[in-house]
């Protein structure tokens, strides 16, 4: 029994050390989101601006030749004809205790804004992105994003920051 307790404590300490080994900027870069309702996989760039983390959609894995997708569910009717491409929908997350939290996530599929939180896997290849109704993150939905491999990055051209549209 004492051996099991000791092993559990060692594992807990080791897990916490791994979380502390993460850098706030480990999430910066290109990510594949989960498939959308049409089976397309959005490509998102996460960036750091003044110590806060933001993310925007700019392409689809493998490209997309269909009509430009618009922000049709935006609660502001005047913005519904604007493109989703370049829309910053991860907003103002701060790094704290191995997680990015305290920001907002806009869901263009339902037009609602949620409390945002992200956590990174130990291998830094999977990002869990959670949008929730409450700040504690109890009532919400999580998505698993995958880091774009270095071998695939050259096929994507992120947008200039000046071309981005922050959610209103």
Protein Blocks (a to p, Z undefined) as FASTA:
>chain_A
ZZmmmmmmmmmmmmmmmmmmpcfklmgccddddddfkopacddddddeehiacdddfbde
hiaabdcddffkbmblklmmpcfehpafbghiaceehiaehiacddfknopacddddddd
fkopaccddddfbfnomaccddddddddfklmmmpccddfklpccdZZ
